[in-house]
Amino acid sequence: EVAYFYSKSGLTHLVCTNTDSFLINDTLDYLEAKLNPKEFYRANRQYIIHIQSIKVIEPYFKGKLFVHLQPEQTDDCVISQAKAGGFKEWLNEK
């Protein structure tokens, strides 16, 4: 099962809940348009996260949110202040 997708150095990675990771050819923009928005959220330019991959959400500076994922991510997953409200609404729909 997919935990999250992330982009780094122009490459898109799919990370599974069992910690397997795969390079895929699709862009995050393409995936965002195809994935179920009730299950997946475009956190920022680097991450699309599955609702069940969220381990902890911490307040970050200036109204941002720091999201810890399962499996643990290599780069920070930060929700901007501008997206924090929409992210909280998305979480509350679950």
N, CA, C and O atoms as a MOPAC input file, in Angstrom:
PM7 MOZYME 1SCF
protein

 N      0.84200 1    -1.18200 1     0.00000 1
 C      0.00000 1     0.00000 1     0.00000 1
 C      0.89000 1     1.24900 1     0.00000 1
 O      1.94700 1     1.27100 1     0.63200 1
 N      0.45400 1     2.26800 1    -0.70500 1
 C      1.23000 1     3.50500 1    -0.83500 1
 C      1.11800 1     4.33900 1     0.43800 1
 O      0.01800 1     4.59200 1     0.93000 1
 N      2.26800 1     4.76500 1     0.96500 1
 C      2.30100 1     5.66400 1     2.12300 1
 C      2.38600 1     7.11300 1     1.65800 1
 O      1.64100 1     7.97000 1     2.13300 1
 N      3.30100 1     7.38000 1     0.72500 1
 C      3.44500 1     8.72800 1     0.18000 1
 C      4.31100 1     8.70400 1    -1.06800 1
 O      5.00400 1     7.72900 1    -1.35800 1
 N      4.24700 1     9.80300 1    -1.78900 1
 C      5.10200 1    10.05900 1    -2.93700 1
 C      5.93400 1    11.28700 1    -2.60000 1
 O      5.45500 1    12.20700 1    -1.93600 1
 N      7.17800 1    11.30100 1    -3.05900 1
 C      7.96500 1    12.51800 1    -2.90900 1
 C      8.86600 1    12.70800 1    -4.11500 1
 O      9.22900 1    11.76000 1    -4.81100 1
 N      9.20700 1    13.95100 1    -4.33400 1
 C     10.06000 1    14.31300 1    -5.45600 1
 C     11.36900 1    14.87500 1    -4.91900 1
 O     11.37600 1    15.71000 1    -4.01500 1
 N     12.47400 1    14.40400 1    -5.48800 1
 C     13.79400 1    14.88500 1    -5.09000 1
 C     14.70400 1    14.83100 1    -6.30400 1
 O     14.79700 1    13.80800 1    -6.98300 1
 N     15.36600 1    15.93200 1    -6.56400 1
 C     16.29700 1    16.03500 1    -7.69200 1
 C     15.62800 1    15.66300 1    -9.01100 1
 O     16.25300 1    15.05300 1    -9.87800 1
 N     14.36200 1    16.03100 1    -9.16000 1
 C     13.64700 1    15.77900 1   -10.40200 1
 C     13.13300 1    14.36100 1   -10.56500 1
 O     12.58700 1    14.02500 1   -11.61600 1
 N     13.29500 1    13.52400 1    -9.55400 1
 C     12.82700 1    12.14100 1    -9.61200 1
 C     11.67100 1    11.95300 1    -8.63500 1
 O     11.67600 1    12.50500 1    -7.53500 1
 N     10.67800 1    11.16400 1    -9.05200 1
 C      9.52500 1    10.89900 1    -8.19600 1
 C      9.66600 1     9.51100 1    -7.58700 1
 O      9.92300 1     8.53200 1    -8.28800 1
 N      9.49400 1     9.44500 1    -6.27800 1
 C      9.61100 1     8.20000 1    -5.52600 1
 C      8.25200 1     7.83800 1    -4.94200 1
 O      7.50600 1     8.70300 1    -4.48500 1
 N      7.94900 1     6.55800 1    -4.96700 1
 C      6.76900 1     6.01600 1    -4.30400 1
 C      7.28000 1     5.24900 1    -3.09700 1
 O      8.14100 1     4.38100 1    -3.24300 1
 N      6.77300 1     5.54500 1    -1.91400 1
 C      7.17200 1     4.83800 1    -0.69800 1
 C      5.96300 1     4.06800 1    -0.17900 1
 O      4.88400 1     4.62900 1     0.01200 1
 N      6.16500 1     2.77900 1     0.04300 1
 C      5.09100 1     1.90600 1     0.52100 1
 C      5.09800 1     1.81700 1     2.04300 1
 O      6.09700 1     2.13200 1     2.69000 1
 N      3.98000 1     1.38800 1     2.60000 1
 C      3.87100 1     1.26100 1     4.05200 1
 C      4.86100 1     0.24600 1     4.61600 1
 O      5.21900 1     0.32400 1     5.79100 1
 N      5.30400 1    -0.69900 1     3.80100 1
 C      6.28000 1    -1.69400 1     4.25500 1
 C      7.72500 1    -1.21700 1     4.06500 1
 O      8.65700 1    -2.01000 1     4.19300 1
 N      7.91500 1     0.06200 1     3.76300 1
 C      9.20600 1     0.75400 1     3.57400 1
 C      9.84200 1     0.53400 1     2.20400 1
 O     10.89400 1     1.11100 1     1.92800 1
 N      9.24100 1    -0.27900 1     1.33900 1
 C      9.76500 1    -0.38800 1    -0.02200 1
 C      9.64600 1     0.97200 1    -0.69800 1
 O      8.71300 1     1.73000 1    -0.43600 1
 N     10.60600 1     1.27000 1    -1.57200 1
 C     10.60100 1     2.54400 1    -2.29000 1
 C     10.90800 1     2.27700 1    -3.75600 1
 O     11.77100 1     1.46300 1    -4.08400 1
 N     10.18800 1     2.97400 1    -4.63400 1
 C     10.34600 1     2.78100 1    -6.06700 1
 C     10.42800 1     4.12200 1    -6.77600 1
 O      9.74700 1     5.07300 1    -6.39100 1
 N     11.25200 1     4.20400 1    -7.80300 1
 C     11.24300 1     5.36000 1    -8.69500 1
 C     10.11400 1     5.15800 1    -9.69000 1
 O      9.94100 1     4.06300 1   -10.22600 1
 N      9.34500 1     6.21100 1    -9.93600 1
 C      8.27100 1     6.11200 1   -10.91500 1
 C      8.40600 1     7.24300 1   -11.92700 1
 O      9.07200 1     8.24500 1   -11.66800 1
 N      7.77400 1     7.07600 1   -13.07000 1
 C      7.90300 1     8.04600 1   -14.15700 1
 C      6.92900 1     9.21300 1   -14.06300 1
 O      7.12300 1    10.22300 1   -14.74000 1
 N      5.89800 1     9.10200 1   -13.25100 1
 C      4.88100 1    10.15200 1   -13.17100 1
 C      5.35300 1    11.32800 1   -12.31700 1
 O      6.14100 1    11.15200 1   -11.38700 1
 N      4.87000 1    12.51800 1   -12.63700 1
 C      5.17200 1    13.70000 1   -11.83100 1
 C      4.17000 1    13.79800 1   -10.67700 1
 O      3.10900 1    13.17500 1   -10.71600 1
 N      4.50800 1    14.57100 1    -9.66900 1
 C      3.56500 1    14.77800 1    -8.56900 1
 C      2.30700 1    15.48400 1    -9.05100 1
 O      1.21200 1    15.20000 1    -8.56500 1
 N      2.45200 1    16.40400 1   -10.00500 1
 C      1.27700 1    17.08700 1   -10.56000 1
 C      0.32200 1    16.08700 1   -11.20900 1
 O     -0.89100 1    16.16800 1   -11.01600 1
 N      0.86800 1    15.14700 1   -11.97500 1
 C      0.05100 1    14.12200 1   -12.62300 1
 C     -0.62800 1    13.24300 1   -11.56900 1
 O     -1.82700 1    12.97600 1   -11.64800 1
 N      0.15200 1    12.80000 1   -10.58600 1
 C     -0.39400 1    11.93700 1    -9.53700 1
 C     -1.49000 1    12.63800 1    -8.74500 1
 O     -2.51800 1    12.04100 1    -8.42500 1
 N     -1.26100 1    13.90500 1    -8.43400 1
 C     -2.25100 1    14.67400 1    -7.67900 1
 C     -3.60100 1    14.68500 1    -8.39500 1
 O     -4.64700 1    14.59600 1    -7.75200 1
 N     -3.57800 1    14.79200 1    -9.71300 1
 C     -4.81200 1    14.82000 1   -10.50000 1
 C     -5.48800 1    13.45000 1   -10.55500 1
 O     -6.70300 1    13.37300 1   -10.73700 1
 N     -4.72300 1    12.37300 1   -10.40000 1
 C     -5.26100 1    11.01800 1   -10.54600 1
 C     -5.65700 1    10.35600 1    -9.22700 1
 O     -6.52000 1     9.47800 1    -9.21500 1
 N     -5.04300 1    10.76100 1    -8.12200 1
 C     -5.27800 1    10.09700 1    -6.84400 1
 C     -6.57200 1    10.57200 1    -6.18400 1
 O     -7.05100 1    11.67400 1    -6.45100 1
 N     -7.11900 1     9.73800 1    -5.33200 1
 C     -8.33600 1    10.06000 1    -4.58800 1
 C     -8.02900 1    11.16000 1    -3.56400 1
 O     -7.24300 1    10.93100 1    -2.64500 1
 N     -8.63000 1    12.34300 1    -3.70300 1
 C     -8.32500 1    13.44600 1    -2.78600 1
 C     -8.81800 1    13.22000 1    -1.35700 1
 O     -8.44700 1    13.96900 1    -0.45300 1
 N     -9.64000 1    12.21100 1    -1.14400 1
 C    -10.05800 1    11.88700 1     0.21900 1
 C     -8.97300 1    11.10600 1     0.95600 1
 O     -8.94800 1    11.08200 1     2.18700 1
 N     -8.08000 1    10.47100 1     0.20400 1
 C     -7.02000 1     9.66400 1     0.80000 1
 C     -5.64600 1    10.32100 1     0.71500 1
 O     -4.80200 1    10.11300 1     1.58700 1
 N     -5.42000 1    11.11600 1    -0.33800 1
 C     -4.09700 1    11.70200 1    -0.57100 1
 C     -4.17000 1    13.22200 1    -0.56100 1
 O     -5.14200 1    13.81500 1    -1.03100 1
 N     -3.11700 1    13.84700 1    -0.01300 1
 C     -3.06100 1    15.30600 1     0.08400 1
 C     -1.71400 1    15.79900 1    -0.42900 1
 O     -0.66500 1    15.26500 1    -0.07000 1
 N     -1.75800 1    16.82300 1    -1.27100 1
 C     -0.52400 1    17.44900 1    -1.76800 1
 C     -0.01500 1    18.38800 1    -0.68200 1
 O     -0.48000 1    19.52200 1    -0.56300 1
 N      0.92800 1    17.91700 1     0.09800 1
 C      1.43100 1    18.66600 1     1.24500 1
 C      2.23500 1    19.89000 1     0.82200 1
 O      2.12700 1    20.95800 1     1.42600 1
 N      3.03700 1    19.72300 1    -0.21600 1
 C      3.89700 1    20.80000 1    -0.71400 1
 C      4.44100 1    20.38700 1    -2.07900 1
 O      3.94300 1    19.43600 1    -2.68100 1
 N      5.44200 1    21.08300 1    -2.56300 1
 C      5.98000 1    20.75400 1    -3.89400 1
 C      6.68600 1    19.41000 1    -3.91900 1
 O      6.87900 1    18.83300 1    -4.98900 1
 N      7.07300 1    18.90300 1    -2.75800 1
 C      7.82900 1    17.65400 1    -2.69800 1
 C      7.00700 1    16.42600 1    -2.30800 1
 O      7.40600 1    15.30600 1    -2.62700 1
 N      5.87900 1    16.60200 1    -1.63100 1
 C      5.16900 1    15.45600 1    -1.05500 1
 C      3.68700 1    15.40300 1    -1.40800 1
 O      2.98900 1    16.41700 1    -1.43000 1
 N      3.22800 1    14.16600 1    -1.68500 1
 C      1.81100 1    13.80600 1    -1.66800 1
 C      1.71500 1    12.69400 1    -0.63400 1
 O      2.38500 1    11.66800 1    -0.75600 1
 N      0.88500 1    12.89400 1     0.37900 1
 C      0.84900 1    11.95300 1     1.49500 1
 C     -0.51600 1    11.27600 1     1.62400 1
 O     -1.55700 1    11.88200 1     1.36700 1
 N     -0.48500 1    10.01500 1     2.02500 1
 C     -1.71200 1     9.26900 1     2.30900 1
 C     -2.11000 1     9.55900 1     3.74900 1
 O     -1.25400 1     9.67000 1     4.62700 1
 N     -3.39100 1     9.68000 1     3.98300 1
 C     -3.89900 1    10.01700 1     5.31800 1
 C     -3.37700 1     9.05700 1     6.38700 1
 O     -3.09500 1     9.47900 1     7.50900 1
 N     -3.24700 1     7.77900 1     6.05300 1
 C     -2.82700 1     6.79300 1     7.04900 1
 C     -1.31600 1     6.78100 1     7.27400 1
 O     -0.83000 1     6.08800 1     8.16800 1
 N     -0.57100 1     7.54200 1     6.47000 1
 C      0.88400 1     7.60100 1     6.66600 1
 C      1.27900 1     8.67800 1     7.67100 1
 O      2.44900 1     8.77900 1     8.03900 1
 N      0.31600 1     9.48200 1     8.12000 1
 C      0.61300 1    10.56700 1     9.05500 1
 C      0.77300 1     9.99400 1    10.46100 1
 O     -0.14600 1     9.38700 1    11.01100 1
 N      1.96400 1    10.20400 1    11.02700 1
 C      2.26100 1     9.71000 1    12.37100 1
 C      2.00000 1    10.79500 1    13.41300 1
 O      1.28600 1    10.56600 1    14.38900 1
 N      2.58300 1    11.98000 1    13.20100 1
 C      2.46400 1    13.09500 1    14.14000 1
 C      2.45900 1    14.39400 1    13.35000 1
 O      3.16100 1    14.52400 1    12.34700 1
 N      1.66100 1    15.35500 1    13.80800 1
 C      1.66700 1    16.70400 1    13.22900 1
 C      2.06000 1    17.66300 1    14.34200 1
 O      1.43700 1    17.69300 1    15.40400 1
 N      3.10400 1    18.44500 1    14.08500 1
 C      3.59100 1    19.39600 1    15.08500 1
 C      3.49900 1    20.81500 1    14.55600 1
 O      3.74400 1    21.05700 1    13.37400 1
 N      3.14700 1    21.75600 1    15.42200 1
 C      3.21700 1    23.16200 1    15.00600 1
 C      4.66800 1    23.51200 1    14.68100 1
 O      5.59500 1    23.09300 1    15.37400 1
 N      4.83800 1    24.27100 1    13.63300 1
 C      6.16100 1    24.70600 1    13.19600 1
 C      6.14900 1    26.22000 1    13.27400 1
 O      5.12200 1    26.79700 1    13.63300 1
 N      7.20600 1    26.86100 1    12.96400 1
 C      7.22800 1    28.31600 1    13.10500 1
 C      6.35400 1    29.01300 1    12.07100 1
 O      6.15400 1    28.51300 1    10.96400 1
 N      5.84200 1    30.17200 1    12.45200 1
 C      5.03100 1    31.04900 1    11.59800 1
 C      3.79800 1    30.36100 1    11.00600 1
 O      3.46500 1    30.57100 1     9.83900 1
 N      3.13100 1    29.55000 1    11.80500 1
 C      1.88000 1    28.94000 1    11.37100 1
 C      2.01400 1    27.72400 1    10.48100 1
 O      1.01000 1    27.19600 1    10.00300 1
 N      3.22500 1    27.27000 1    10.25000 1
 C      3.43300 1    26.06900 1     9.43500 1
 C      3.22200 1    24.82200 1    10.28900 1
 O      3.18900 1    24.89500 1    11.51700 1
 N      3.08200 1    23.68100 1     9.62100 1
 C      2.93500 1    22.39900 1    10.30100 1
 C      4.02900 1    21.44900 1     9.83000 1
 O      4.30700 1    21.35600 1     8.63500 1
 N      4.64200 1    20.74900 1    10.76700 1
 C      5.64600 1    19.74000 1    10.45000 1
 C      4.96800 1    18.38100 1    10.56100 1
 O      4.41300 1    18.04600 1    11.60800 1
 N      5.01000 1    17.59800 1     9.48800 1
 C      4.32700 1    16.30700 1     9.45500 1
 C      5.36100 1    15.18600 1     9.48600 1
 O      6.24400 1    15.11200 1     8.63100 1
 N      5.23500 1    14.31100 1    10.49100 1
 C      6.07000 1    13.11300 1    10.57500 1
 C      5.28600 1    11.97900 1     9.92500 1
 O      4.11000 1    11.77000 1    10.22300 1
 N      5.94900 1    11.25400 1     9.03900 1
 C      5.27900 1    10.20300 1     8.27300 1
 C      5.77200 1     8.82100 1     8.67700 1
 O      6.84800 1     8.66900 1     9.25600 1
 N      4.95700 1     7.81500 1     8.35800 1
 C      5.32500 1     6.41200 1     8.49900 1
 C      5.24100 1     5.77400 1     7.13100 1
 O      4.18800 1     5.86100 1     6.50000 1
 N      6.28200 1     5.14100 1     6.63800 1
 C      7.62300 1     5.08600 1     7.20400 1
 C      8.26900 1     6.46900 1     7.23500 1
 O      7.86100 1     7.38600 1     6.52200 1
 N      9.28300 1     6.58900 1     8.08000 1
 C      9.94400 1     7.87400 1     8.27600 1
 C     10.50600 1     8.40900 1     6.96300 1
 O     11.10300 1     7.66800 1     6.18200 1
 N     10.30900 1     9.70000 1     6.73100 1
 C     10.76500 1    10.31600 1     5.49500 1
 C     12.20400 1    10.80700 1     5.63500 1
 O     12.69300 1    11.02900 1     6.74300 1
 N     12.87600 1    10.97400 1     4.49200 1
 C     14.25900 1    11.44400 1     4.49900 1
 C     14.33600 1    12.96300 1     4.55200 1
 O     15.27300 1    13.50700 1     5.13700 1
 N     13.38100 1    13.65400 1     3.96100 1
 C     13.35300 1    15.11600 1     3.95100 1
 C     12.13900 1    15.60400 1     4.73300 1
 O     11.13800 1    14.89800 1     4.85600 1
 N     12.24200 1    16.81300 1     5.25600 1
 C     11.13700 1    17.39100 1     6.02300 1
 C      9.88200 1    17.53000 1     5.17300 1
 O      9.94000 1    17.92800 1     4.01000 1
 N      8.75700 1    17.19700 1     5.77200 1
 C      7.45300 1    17.41000 1     5.14600 1
 C      6.76200 1    18.52000 1     5.92700 1
 O      6.22500 1    18.29400 1     7.01100 1
 N      6.78500 1    19.72000 1     5.36000 1
 C      6.24900 1    20.89600 1     6.03200 1
 C      5.06300 1    21.43300 1     5.23500 1
 O      5.14500 1    21.61500 1     4.02000 1
 N      3.97000 1    21.68100 1     5.93500 1
 C      2.78500 1    22.29600 1     5.34100 1
 C      2.90700 1    23.79600 1     5.56300 1
 O      3.09100 1    24.24100 1     6.69600 1
 N      2.80800 1    24.57300 1     4.50400 1
 C      2.94200 1    26.02700 1     4.61700 1
 C      1.78600 1    26.62200 1     5.41200 1
 O      0.74300 1    25.99200 1     5.58300 1
 N      1.98500 1    27.82400 1     5.88600 1
 C      0.92400 1    28.53600 1     6.60000 1
 C     -0.30300 1    28.68500 1     5.70000 1
 O     -1.43700 1    28.54800 1     6.15900 1
 N     -0.06800 1    28.96600 1     4.42300 1
 C     -1.16800 1    29.15600 1     3.47100 1
 C     -1.99200 1    27.87900 1     3.28200 1
 O     -3.19900 1    27.95800 1     3.05500 1
 N     -1.35400 1    26.69700 1     3.37100 1
 C     -2.06100 1    25.43200 1     3.16300 1
 C     -2.50900 1    24.77400 1     4.46300 1
 O     -3.26400 1    23.80200 1     4.42900 1
 N     -2.05800 1    25.28600 1     5.61100 1
 C     -2.33500 1    24.63700 1     6.89800 1
 C     -3.83400 1    24.52200 1     7.17200 1
 O     -4.29300 1    23.48700 1     7.65700 1
 N     -4.60200 1    25.56900 1     6.87000 1
 C     -6.04600 1    25.52600 1     7.09800 1
 C     -6.72400 1    24.45700 1     6.26500 1
 O     -7.55200 1    23.70400 1     6.77600 1
 N     -6.38200 1    24.38100 1     4.98300 1
 C     -6.94500 1    23.36600 1     4.10100 1
 C     -6.55100 1    21.96200 1     4.52300 1
 O     -7.34500 1    21.02800 1     4.42000 1
 N     -5.31800 1    21.81800 1     4.99800 1
 C     -4.83600 1    20.52300 1     5.47600 1
 C     -5.64000 1    20.07800 1     6.69700 1
 O     -6.03900 1    18.91700 1     6.78500 1
 N     -5.87800 1    20.98800 1     7.63400 1
 C     -6.66600 1    20.65400 1     8.82700 1
 C     -8.09800 1    20.28200 1     8.45100 1
 O     -8.66900 1    19.35700 1     9.02800 1
 N     -8.67600 1    20.99200 1     7.49400 1
 C    -10.02400 1    20.65100 1     7.02100 1
 C    -10.04200 1    19.25800 1     6.41600 1
 O    -10.95600 1    18.47400 1     6.67000 1
 N     -9.01800 1    18.94900 1     5.60700 1
 C     -8.90500 1    17.62700 1     4.98600 1
 C     -8.84900 1    16.55200 1     6.06600 1
 O     -9.52000 1    15.52500 1     5.95800 1
 N     -8.05300 1    16.78500 1     7.10500 1
 C     -7.95000 1    15.81300 1     8.19600 1
 C     -9.28400 1    15.63700 1     8.91300 1
 O     -9.64500 1    14.51900 1     9.28200 1
 N    -10.00700 1    16.71000 1     9.11100 1
 C    -11.28100 1    16.65300 1     9.83800 1
 C    -12.38500 1    15.96000 1     9.05500 1
 O    -13.39300 1    15.55700 1     9.63600 1
 N    -12.21400 1    15.81600 1     7.74900 1
 C    -13.20100 1    15.10900 1     6.92500 1
 C    -13.11600 1    13.60900 1     7.13600 1
 O    -14.01600 1    12.87600 1     6.72600 1
 N    -12.06500 1    13.14800 1     7.75700 1
 C    -11.84400 1    11.71300 1     7.92600 1
 C    -12.52500 1    11.18700 1     9.15600 1
 O    -12.43900 1     9.99400 1     9.44700 1

